[in-house]
Amino acid sequence: MRKLSFFILLFGLVLSLCPALRADEGMWLPSLIEQGHIKDMRAKGFRLKAQDLYAVNRASLKDAIVRFGSGCTGELISDQGLLITNHHCGYGQIQQHSSVEHDYLTDGFAAMNRDEELPNPGLTVSFLVEMRDVTDSILKGVTNTMDETERQQIVEANKKEVVGSATEGNHYRASVEALYYGNQYFLFVYEVFEDVRLVFAPPSAVGKFGGDTDNWMWPRHTGDFSIFRVYASPDNKPAPYSPDNVPYVPKKSFTISLKGIRPGDFTFVYGFPGRTYQYLHSEAVRYIQEKSDPHKVRLRTLRLEVMNRAQAADPAVRIQYAAKNANVSNAWKKWQGEMKGLKRLGTVAKKQAFERRFEAWAADKPEYAGVTERLARLYDSLEPYAFARDYHTEAVLAIELFRFAGTFAGVEEWTPEAIEQVRKRSAAFFKDYVPAIDRETARRLLEEYERHVPESFRPQGGKIDVGAIFDSTLLVDSVRVGRLLAEGDTAAVRRIVDSDAAVRAFRAFTAVYKTRIEPAYKELNGQIDRLYRTYMRGMMEMPGAGKAFYPDANSTLRIAYGKVEGYRPVDAVVYEPVSTLEGVMEKDNPEIYDYNVPARLRRLYETKDYGRWAVNGTVPVAFIATNHTTGGNSGSPVLNGRGELIGVNFDRCWEGTMSDLEYDPEVCRNIALDIRYALFLIDRVGGAGYLLDEMKFAE
């Protein structure tokens, strides 16, 4: 324990030194921001105190921020529960409320009063109550001599005890998360609200302006925001949806700055970044760059080709597959930029050079000597299993029919209760399912699967007959599935399910995955993770490592800070850091769905009738800054030095999408919606200006 405590102190020392290394890189824990970063932030333009960012016993900015659903961030912009996040974060909810008759995706949505706000079953928002270092408690009883299995059992038991203590006698939820590959542990306590209602969404040609063409690109002209409201019980506590619930009164909500931004201005992003992998071994990065990303891009290209063709031919299908298409295309384009960025930076070669330096330093240190060579050997062993796993995820499980079959295959006992649960899932599945799209997708994906996945990782029995599966399965017919489940005959359901072609195919793929791929993958990754724990300690102990050692993102609340700044993507091209409505109208094209500017916005542009939102004869739309962000930061507040809301983060520049693995200060930029554009759209385009009456502004 003495050694472990030493490294905890070392983390604090390294954190305090980081600003001198790469100031704009890093995603910092707000509870530790005072240990080194607050001085650097203040030197760059921050005007508040550390306690204004994070505090437990009084309101702070953290109390205005939520984890929106399971993968985005949102922020409170009124003391009546009003919340803003990205349009793409609320896209699934907007799509679920849409139909050909009420096409909220195309036309937008605005509740003119609270009775018109739309509930969203299953959507939650989570406020962080507290975070604290619990390393000593989690590692209590752990020794350097015990084997990994025993260590893990003690760690898991200690986690359970810590979480239980934090949630005993209250309505909170909690988790313990490992940082620095298990060298440090933090407890995160949340208050989770279940009644979240849609209030406002701009038309898709605003909220998703530019579609896949503009996604990840700069300059952007996308009004990527949506408005929800958090509801609570009359005593302001979390409660399931009820007409009796009232708007939640938060401890804190953001003041909105109307002053705008200028190049060089200090900014910070406060949100829930998903996952980063800054400390990966060179072999892991090589696999991502040269094998994993290229194959996954190819598979998603095939899926998008089928969906795009079908959506262009039928407005109903366009709505049904809107959210699915967006989910597929987002990572598809990001991976392309990631590959290009890693190659341009020479990340693999840089890591190899660092590993050689590390081994030279570690040669006389038994704890660290040879760790990078052992990692390289393990990654070599892991690669075939990782590749087969990629194809299982991106080809097999990308087939909607197979995932649906998994719902049936996963039922251990067909009771009336189980039938009712599957009936509900079936209704949701068939609402947005087109068998012809899935059939063509399955054919093309499984051709790639058979071409690239070795036979030892595939089900036995020769070529997979996609046509035969789709022709004979019951699970593509909503009427027959509905009738079977409505009859409630458990024996009949069991008999039919067990003989269904799609269920049999799903079980065959699953059996191969669980017996030939997953066990070896998990075992090898377990060995790799254990070595990373040692490697991480060594990197942080090694003099002159030249790296800002912040914990990798893991969907917990973080602060990243930087400044408004343009960049040079290629030779002789300079990108300015601000875009305006002029750029929207330059792209306007009524013949292309994603660029067909709403008529109301077009008229406002023609007459220059911008009202109070006019800035130098136009309206600001978006801006970029050097804040280090990743997935999960979508919807995060972008704040000025006074902690006022100036924008809503929604993307990264394509040239910097490798920042999960290596941050490049020359081109890594986060893209944010200028909050004034959102207000302009709410007020002048959406006709919901009454919402502004709830908000607080700084002129």
C-alpha positions in Angstrom: 0.0 0.0 0.0 2.9 2.4 0.6 3.9 2.1 -3.0 0.3 2.6 -4.2 -0.1 5.7 -2.0 3.2 7.0 -3.5 1.8 6.8 -7.0 -1.4 8.6 -5.9 0.9 11.5 -4.7 2.8 11.2 -8.0 -0.4 11.7 -10.0 -1.0 15.0 -8.2 2.6 16.1 -8.9 2.3 15.3 -12.6 -1.1 17.0 -12.8 0.5 20.2 -11.4 3.2 20.1 -14.0 0.9 19.4 -17.0 0.0 23.0 -18.0 3.6 23.6 -18.9 3.6 20.7 -21.3 0.5 20.9 -23.5 -2.0 23.5 -22.1 -4.9 22.8 -24.5 -4.7 19.0 -24.3 -6.4 17.2 -21.5 -9.7 16.4 -19.9 -9.5 17.2 -16.2 -11.5 16.1 -13.2 -13.3 19.2 -11.9 -12.8 18.1 -8.2 -9.0 18.3 -8.8 -8.9 21.4 -10.9 -7.5 23.5 -8.1 -4.4 21.2 -7.9 -2.5 23.0 -10.6 -4.9 24.0 -13.4 -6.8 26.9 -11.9 -3.7 29.1 -12.1 -3.2 28.3 -15.7 -6.8 28.8 -16.5 -6.8 32.2 -14.8 -3.7 33.2 -16.7 -5.5 32.4 -19.9 -8.7 34.3 -19.1 -10.7 32.4 -16.6 -12.3 34.8 -14.0 -13.9 32.5 -11.4 -12.7 30.3 -8.6 -12.2 26.6 -8.6 -15.2 26.4 -6.1 -17.4 28.0 -8.8 -16.7 25.1 -11.1 -17.1 22.3 -8.6 -18.4 22.2 -5.0 -20.4 19.8 -3.0 -21.8 21.9 -0.2 -23.0 24.8 -2.3 -24.2 25.4 -5.9 -21.6 25.4 -8.6 -21.5 25.1 -12.4 -21.4 21.3 -12.2 -25.0 21.5 -10.9 -26.2 23.0 -14.3 -24.8 20.1 -16.3 -26.3 16.7 -17.0 -25.4 13.5 -18.7 -28.1 13.4 -21.3 -29.3 9.8 -21.9 -26.3 7.5 -22.0 -24.0 9.2 -24.5 -24.4 13.0 -24.5 -24.3 16.1 -22.3 -26.9 18.8 -21.7 -27.1 22.0 -19.6 -29.8 23.8 -17.8 -30.6 27.3 -19.2 -33.4 28.3 -16.9 -34.6 27.8 -13.3 -37.6 26.0 -14.7 -35.8 22.9 -15.9 -35.2 24.1 -19.4 -32.3 22.1 -21.0 -30.3 22.5 -24.2 -28.4 19.8 -25.9 -27.6 18.9 -29.5 -30.2 18.1 -32.1 -28.3 14.9 -32.9 -28.5 13.9 -29.2 -32.2 14.3 -29.2 -32.6 12.9 -32.7 -33.9 9.5 -31.6 -36.6 11.2 -29.5 -37.6 13.6 -32.3 -37.7 10.7 -34.8 -39.9 8.6 -32.5 -42.4 11.4 -32.3 -42.4 11.9 -36.1 -44.6 10.4 -38.8 -45.4 11.3 -42.4 -48.4 13.3 -41.0 -46.3 15.0 -38.2 -42.8 15.1 -39.7 -41.0 16.9 -36.8 -37.7 15.8 -38.4 -38.3 17.9 -41.5 -40.5 20.6 -40.1 -39.2 21.0 -36.6 -41.2 21.0 -33.4 -42.2 23.8 -31.0 -44.3 23.3 -27.9 -46.3 26.5 -27.5 -47.1 25.8 -23.9 -46.1 23.1 -21.3 -49.1 20.9 -22.1 -47.7 20.4 -25.6 -44.3 19.3 -24.4 -43.7 15.6 -25.4 -42.7 12.9 -22.9 -39.9 10.5 -23.8 -40.1 7.1 -22.1 -36.7 5.7 -21.3 -34.8 9.1 -21.5 -33.0 10.1 -18.4 -30.7 13.0 -17.3 -28.2 12.5 -14.6 -26.7 15.3 -12.4 -23.4 14.7 -10.7 -23.8 15.1 -6.9 -20.3 14.3 -5.9 -17.0 12.8 -7.0 -14.2 11.8 -4.7 -11.0 9.7 -4.7 -11.7 6.3 -3.1 -8.5 4.7 -4.1 -7.5 3.7 -0.5 -10.9 2.1 0.1 -11.0 0.2 -3.2 -7.4 -1.1 -2.7 -7.9 -2.0 0.9 -6.6 -5.5 1.3 -4.7 -5.6 -2.0 -1.1 -6.5 -1.9 1.7 -6.7 -4.5 2.1 -10.4 -4.0 -1.5 -11.6 -4.7 -2.6 -13.0 -8.1 -4.8 -11.0 -10.4 -8.0 -13.0 -9.7 -7.7 -12.5 -6.0 -7.0 -8.8 -6.5 -10.0 -8.4 -8.7 -12.3 -10.1 -6.2 -11.2 -7.8 -3.5 -11.5 -4.7 -5.7 -15.0 -5.7 -6.8 -16.1 -6.4 -3.2 -14.7 -3.0 -2.1 -16.5 -1.2 -5.0 -19.8 -2.8 -3.9 -19.2 -1.6 -0.3 -18.3 1.9 -1.3 -21.3 2.3 -3.7 -23.6 0.8 -1.1 -22.4 3.3 1.5 -22.9 6.2 -0.9 -26.4 5.3 -1.8 -27.7 4.0 1.5 -30.8 5.9 2.7 -31.1 8.2 -0.3 -32.3 8.0 -3.9 -29.0 8.5 -5.6 -27.1 6.2 -7.9 -23.4 5.7 -7.8 -20.5 4.0 -9.5 -16.8 3.6 -8.9 -14.6 4.1 -12.0 -11.0 3.2 -12.5 -8.5 5.9 -13.7 -5.0 5.4 -15.0 -5.7 1.7 -15.7 -6.6 0.9 -12.1 -4.0 2.9 -10.4 -6.6 5.3 -9.0 -10.4 5.0 -8.3 -13.1 7.6 -8.1 -16.6 7.4 -6.8 -19.3 9.2 -8.8 -22.7 9.9 -7.2 -25.7 10.9 -9.4 -29.2 12.1 -9.1 -31.2 10.7 -12.1 -34.4 12.2 -13.5 -36.7 10.1 -15.6 -39.3 12.6 -16.8 -37.7 14.6 -19.7 -39.9 16.2 -22.3 -39.2 17.6 -25.8 -39.9 21.3 -26.0 -38.2 22.5 -29.2 -36.4 21.1 -32.2 -35.4 23.1 -35.3 -36.2 21.6 -38.8 -33.8 18.9 -39.9 -32.4 21.2 -42.6 -31.2 23.4 -39.7 -30.4 20.9 -36.9 -28.8 18.5 -39.3 -27.8 21.0 -42.0 -25.2 19.6 -44.3 -25.9 16.0 -43.3 -23.1 13.5 -43.8 -21.4 15.8 -46.2 -20.6 18.4 -43.6 -20.4 16.1 -40.6 -17.0 16.5 -38.8 -16.1 19.3 -41.2 -15.2 23.0 -40.8 -16.7 25.4 -41.7 -20.0 24.2 -40.3 -23.3 25.9 -40.5 -25.4 23.5 -38.5 -28.0 24.6 -35.9 -27.3 21.5 -33.9 -29.5 21.9 -30.8 -32.7 20.8 -29.3 -34.6 21.9 -26.2 -36.0 19.6 -23.5 -37.4 20.2 -20.0 -36.7 18.2 -16.9 -39.7 17.5 -14.7 -39.7 16.4 -11.1 -42.2 15.5 -8.4 -43.9 18.4 -6.5 -41.1 18.1 -3.9 -38.4 18.6 -6.7 -37.2 15.0 -6.6 -36.8 12.5 -9.4 -40.1 10.8 -10.4 -41.4 8.7 -13.3 -43.5 10.5 -15.9 -46.7 11.9 -14.4 -49.1 14.7 -15.4 -48.7 15.9 -11.8 -45.0 16.4 -12.2 -43.7 20.0 -12.3 -40.6 21.7 -13.9 -37.5 20.9 -12.0 -35.8 23.7 -10.2 -32.1 23.2 -10.5 -29.5 24.3 -8.0 -27.8 26.2 -10.8 -28.5 27.2 -14.4 -26.3 29.0 -16.9 -26.4 32.7 -17.7 -26.3 33.1 -21.4 -23.7 35.6 -22.8 -24.9 37.7 -25.7 -21.4 39.4 -26.1 -20.1 36.8 -28.5 -16.6 35.7 -29.0 -13.4 36.8 -30.7 -10.3 34.9 -31.8 -8.0 34.3 -28.9 -10.8 34.3 -26.3 -10.6 31.8 -23.4 -13.2 29.0 -23.5 -13.8 25.9 -21.6 -16.0 22.8 -22.2 -17.7 21.2 -19.2 -19.2 17.8 -20.0 -19.1 14.0 -20.0 -16.6 12.9 -22.7 -16.9 9.2 -23.6 -13.7 7.4 -24.2 -10.1 8.3 -25.1 -7.0 6.1 -25.4 -4.0 8.4 -25.0 -1.6 5.8 -23.6 -2.1 2.9 -26.0 0.9 0.8 -27.0 2.1 1.3 -30.6 0.8 -2.1 -31.7 -2.7 -1.2 -30.6 -2.6 2.0 -32.6 -1.1 0.2 -35.6 -4.1 -2.3 -35.6 -6.6 0.6 -35.4 -5.0 2.5 -38.2 -4.1 -0.3 -40.6 -6.7 -2.9 -40.0 -9.7 -2.2 -37.7 -10.7 1.2 -39.0 -10.4 0.4 -42.7 -12.5 -2.7 -42.4 -15.2 -1.0 -40.3 -15.4 1.9 -42.7 -15.9 -0.6 -45.6 -18.7 -2.4 -43.8 -20.5 0.8 -42.9 -20.1 2.1 -46.4 -22.1 -0.9 -47.6 -24.8 -0.3 -45.0 -25.1 3.4 -45.9 -25.3 2.7 -49.6 -28.4 0.5 -49.0 -30.1 2.9 -46.6 -29.4 6.0 -48.6 -30.9 4.5 -51.7 -34.0 3.4 -49.9 -34.5 6.7 -48.0 -34.1 8.8 -51.1 -37.0 6.8 -52.8 -39.5 6.9 -50.0 -40.3 9.7 -47.5 -41.7 7.3 -44.9 -38.5 5.2 -45.1 -36.5 8.4 -44.8 -38.1 9.0 -41.4 -37.9 5.4 -40.3 -34.2 5.1 -40.9 -33.1 8.7 -40.1 -31.7 7.9 -36.6 -30.2 4.6 -37.8 -28.5 6.3 -40.7 -27.1 9.0 -38.5 -25.7 6.5 -36.0 -24.0 4.5 -38.7 -22.6 7.5 -40.6 -21.2 9.3 -37.6 -18.5 6.8 -36.7 -18.0 5.9 -40.4 -16.7 9.4 -41.2 -14.9 9.8 -37.9 -12.8 6.6 -38.5 -11.8 7.9 -41.9 -10.4 11.1 -40.4 -8.8 9.2 -37.6 -6.9 6.9 -40.0 -5.7 9.9 -42.0 -4.7 11.9 -38.8 -2.7 9.0 -37.3 -0.8 8.5 -40.5 -0.1 12.2 -40.9 1.2 12.5 -37.3 3.2 9.2 -37.5 1.7 8.2 -34.2 2.8 4.6 -34.4 6.4 5.6 -35.0 6.3 8.1 -32.2 5.0 5.5 -29.8 7.6 3.0 -30.9 10.3 5.6 -30.2 8.9 6.3 -26.8 8.7 2.6 -26.0 12.4 2.2 -26.8 13.2 5.1 -24.5 11.0 3.6 -21.8 12.8 0.2 -22.0 16.2 1.8 -21.8 15.1 3.7 -18.7 13.4 0.5 -17.2 16.4 -1.8 -17.9 17.5 -1.8 -14.3 14.0 -1.6 -12.8 12.5 -5.1 -12.5 9.0 -3.8 -12.1 9.0 -2.1 -15.5 11.7 -3.9 -17.5 10.3 -5.6 -20.6 6.7 -4.4 -20.2 6.4 -2.9 -23.7 7.8 -6.1 -25.3 5.3 -8.2 -23.4 2.5 -5.9 -24.5 3.7 -6.2 -28.1 3.6 -10.0 -27.9 0.1 -10.0 -26.3 -1.2 -7.7 -29.0 0.1 -10.0 -31.7 -1.8 -12.8 -30.1 -4.9 -10.7 -29.7 -5.1 -9.4 -33.2 -7.0 -12.4 -34.9 -9.5 -12.4 -32.1 -10.0 -8.6 -32.2 -10.5 -8.8 -36.0 -13.1 -11.5 -35.7 -14.8 -9.5 -32.9 -14.9 -6.4 -35.1 -16.6 -8.4 -37.8 -19.1 -9.9 -35.4 -20.0 -6.4 -34.2 -19.9 -4.6 -37.5 -21.3 -7.3 -39.9 -23.3 -9.9 -37.9 -24.9 -7.7 -35.3 -25.4 -4.9 -37.8 -28.1 -7.0 -39.3 -31.3 -5.8 -37.8 -33.0 -9.2 -38.1 -30.3 -10.9 -36.2 -30.4 -8.4 -33.3 -34.2 -8.9 -33.2 -33.8 -12.6 -33.2 -31.5 -12.1 -30.2 -34.5 -10.7 -28.3 -36.3 -14.1 -28.7 -33.2 -16.2 -28.3 -32.4 -14.5 -25.0 -35.6 -15.6 -23.3 -34.7 -18.5 -21.0 -38.3 -19.3 -20.0 -41.4 -18.3 -22.0 -43.8 -17.0 -19.3 -46.7 -14.7 -19.9 -44.6 -11.9 -18.5 -41.7 -12.7 -20.9 -44.1 -12.7 -23.9 -45.4 -9.3 -22.9 -41.9 -7.9 -22.7 -41.0 -9.3 -26.1 -44.3 -8.0 -27.5 -43.4 -4.4 -26.5 -39.9 -4.8 -28.0 -41.4 -6.2 -31.2 -43.8 -3.2 -31.6 -40.9 -0.8 -31.3 -38.8 -2.9 -33.7 -41.4 -3.1 -36.5 -42.2 0.6 -36.3 -38.9 1.5 -38.0 -38.1 -1.7 -39.8 -38.0 -2.3 -43.6 -37.2 -6.0 -44.4 -36.0 -5.2 -47.9 -33.3 -2.8 -46.6 -32.2 -5.3 -44.0 -32.1 -8.2 -46.5 -29.9 -6.4 -48.9 -27.7 -5.2 -46.1 -27.3 -8.7 -44.7 -26.4 -10.1 -48.1 -23.6 -7.6 -48.6 -22.3 -7.7 -45.0 -22.1 -11.5 -44.9 -20.3 -11.6 -48.2 -17.6 -9.5 -46.6 -17.7 -11.6 -43.5 -17.1 -14.8 -45.4 -14.4 -13.1 -47.5 -12.3 -11.8 -44.5 -13.1 -13.9 -41.4 -11.2 -17.2 -41.1 -13.3 -20.3 -41.1 -12.2 -21.1 -37.6 -14.2 -18.1 -36.4 -17.3 -18.8 -38.5 -20.3 -21.1 -37.9 -19.9 -24.5 -39.6 -22.1 -25.5 -42.5 -20.7 -23.6 -45.4 -22.0 -20.5 -47.1 -24.7 -18.6 -45.3 -27.9 -18.4 -47.3 -29.3 -15.0 -46.6 -32.2 -15.4 -48.9 -33.3 -18.7 -47.3 -33.1 -17.1 -43.8 -35.2 -14.1 -44.8 -37.7 -16.2 -46.8 -38.4 -18.7 -44.0 -38.2 -16.6 -40.8 -41.3 -15.5 -39.0 -39.5 -12.5 -37.6 -39.8 -10.2 -40.7 -43.6 -10.3 -40.6 -45.0 -8.0 -38.0 -48.6 -9.4 -38.4 -47.5 -13.0 -37.8 -45.2 -12.1 -34.9 -48.0 -10.0 -33.3 -50.5 -12.8 -33.7 -48.2 -15.3 -32.2 -47.4 -13.2 -29.1 -51.0 -12.0 -28.7 -52.2 -15.6 -28.4 -50.0 -16.1 -25.3 -49.4 -19.8 -25.9 -46.0 -20.2 -24.2 -45.5 -23.7 -25.6 -46.2 -22.6 -29.2 -44.0 -19.6 -28.8 -41.1 -21.7 -27.6 -41.6 -24.3 -30.3 -41.8 -21.7 -33.1 -38.9 -19.7 -31.8 -36.6 -22.7 -31.5 -37.2 -23.7 -35.1 -37.1 -20.2 -36.6 -34.3 -19.7 -39.2 -33.2 -16.3 -38.0 -33.1 -17.4 -34.4 -31.0 -20.5 -35.4 -28.7 -18.3 -37.4 -28.3 -15.9 -34.5 -27.6 -18.7 -32.1 -25.0 -20.2 -34.5 -23.1 -16.9 -34.7 -23.4 -16.3 -31.0 -22.1 -19.8 -30.2 -19.0 -19.2 -32.3 -18.4 -15.9 -30.7 -18.9 -17.1 -27.2 -16.7 -20.2 -27.6 -14.0 -19.3 -30.1 -13.6 -15.5 -29.9 -14.8 -14.0 -26.7 -13.0 -16.2 -24.2 -9.5 -15.7 -25.8 -10.3 -12.0 -26.4 -11.2 -11.4 -22.8 -8.3 -13.4 -21.4 -5.7 -11.6 -23.6 -7.2 -8.2 -22.8 -7.2 -9.0 -19.2 -3.4 -9.7 -19.4 -3.0 -6.5 -21.4 -4.9 -4.4 -18.9 -2.8 -5.7 -16.0 0.4 -4.8 -17.9 -1.0 -1.3 -18.6 -1.5 -0.7 -14.9 2.3 -1.3 -14.5 3.2 0.5 -17.7 1.1 3.6 -16.7 2.9 3.8 -13.4 6.2 3.6 -15.1 5.4 6.2 -17.7 4.4 8.6 -14.9 7.5 7.8 -12.9 9.9 8.1 -15.9 11.7 11.5 -16.0 11.1 13.6 -19.1 8.2 11.5 -20.4 6.9 14.7 -22.2 3.2 13.8 -21.8 0.4 15.5 -20.0 -0.8 12.7 -17.8 -4.6 13.3 -17.5 -6.9 10.3 -17.0 -8.4 8.9 -20.1 -12.1 10.0 -20.6 -14.6 7.4 -19.3 -18.0 9.2 -19.5 -17.3 11.0 -16.3 -17.5 14.8 -15.8 -14.4 16.7 -17.1 -13.2 20.1 -17.9 -11.2 20.9 -21.1 -10.0 24.5 -21.8 -8.4 26.4 -24.6 -9.1 29.4 -26.8 -11.0 30.4 -29.9 -8.6 29.8 -32.8 -8.7 28.9 -36.5 -6.3 26.4 -38.2 -4.6 25.5 -41.4 -5.9 22.1 -42.6 -3.6 21.9 -45.7 -1.0 24.0 -47.4 -2.2 27.5 -48.4 -5.6 27.1 -46.7 -6.6 29.0 -43.6 -9.8 28.4 -41.7 -11.3 31.3 -39.8 -12.8 30.4 -36.4 -16.3 31.8 -36.9 -19.0 30.9 -39.4 -22.2 33.0 -40.1 -25.6 32.8 -41.8 -23.9 33.9 -45.0 -22.4 30.5 -45.3 -25.7 28.8 -44.7 -27.3 30.6 -47.6 -24.3 30.0 -49.8 -25.0 26.2 -49.4 -28.8 26.6 -49.7 -30.1 24.1 -52.3 -33.8 23.2 -52.4 -33.0 20.1 -54.5 -30.9 18.5 -51.7 -32.8 17.5 -48.5 -29.9 18.3 -46.1 -29.3 21.7 -47.7 -32.9 22.8 -48.3 -33.0 25.9 -46.0 -36.5 26.4 -44.4 -38.5 29.0 -46.2 -38.9 31.1 -43.1 -35.1 31.3 -42.6 -34.7 32.1 -46.3 -37.2 35.0 -46.1 -35.4 36.4 -43.0 -32.1 36.3 -44.8 -33.6 38.1 -47.9 -35.0 40.9 -45.8 -32.1 40.9 -43.2 -34.8 40.8 -40.6 -32.7 39.5 -37.8 -33.9 41.6 -34.9 -31.8 41.7 -31.8 -29.7 38.8 -33.1 -28.0 40.8 -35.9 -24.2 41.1 -35.6 -22.4 43.1 -38.3 -25.3 42.6 -40.7 -25.5 38.8 -40.3 -26.0 36.2 -37.6 -23.1 34.1 -36.1 -23.7 30.4 -36.5 -20.7 28.4 -35.1 -17.1 28.7 -33.9 -14.1 26.5 -33.2 -11.7 26.4 -30.3 -8.7 24.3 -29.1 -10.7 22.5 -26.3 -9.9 18.8 -26.2 -13.2 16.9 -26.7 -14.5 13.5 -27.8 -17.8 11.6 -28.2 -20.0 12.3 -25.1 -19.0 16.0 -25.2 -21.9 16.4 -27.7 -24.2 18.9 -26.1 -21.6 20.2 -23.6 -21.7 23.8 -22.6 -19.0 25.9 -24.0 -18.3 28.7 -21.5 -16.4 32.0 -21.4 -14.0 33.1 -18.6 -17.0 34.2 -16.5 -18.7 30.9 -16.7 -21.4 32.2 -19.1 -22.8 30.0 -21.9 -21.5 31.1 -25.3 -22.0 27.9 -27.2 -23.1 24.3 -27.4 -20.4 21.8 -28.4 -21.4 19.4 -31.2 -18.5 18.1 -33.1 -14.7 18.1 -33.9 -12.9 19.0 -37.0 -12.3 16.1 -39.3 -8.5 16.6 -39.4 -8.4 16.2 -35.6 -10.5 13.1 -35.1 -7.5 11.1 -34.1 -7.4 13.2 -30.9 -8.8 10.2 -28.9 -5.3 8.7 -29.5 -3.1 11.7 -30.1 -4.0 15.4 -29.7 -2.4 17.7 -32.2 -2.7 21.4 -31.2 -2.2 22.5 -34.8 -5.5 21.1 -36.0 -7.5 19.6 -33.1 -10.6 21.9 -32.8 -13.9 21.4 -31.1 -16.9 22.8 -33.1 -19.6 24.7 -31.2 -22.9 26.2 -32.0 -22.9 29.9 -31.2 -25.7 30.2 -28.6 -26.9 33.3 -30.3 -27.8 31.3 -33.4 -29.9 29.0 -31.3 -31.7 31.9 -29.7 -32.3 33.5 -33.2 -33.8 30.2 -34.4 -36.0 29.8 -31.4 -37.2 33.4 -31.6 -37.3 34.3 -35.3 -37.7 31.0 -37.1 -39.4 28.7 -34.6 -41.8 31.2 -33.2 -41.1 30.1 -29.6 -39.7 33.3 -28.3 -41.6 32.9 -25.1 -38.9 30.4 -24.0 -36.4 33.3 -23.9 -38.4 34.8 -21.0 -37.1 32.0 -18.8 -33.5 32.6 -19.6 -30.9 34.8 -17.9 -28.7 36.9 -20.2 -25.5 38.9 -19.9 -25.4 41.7 -22.4 
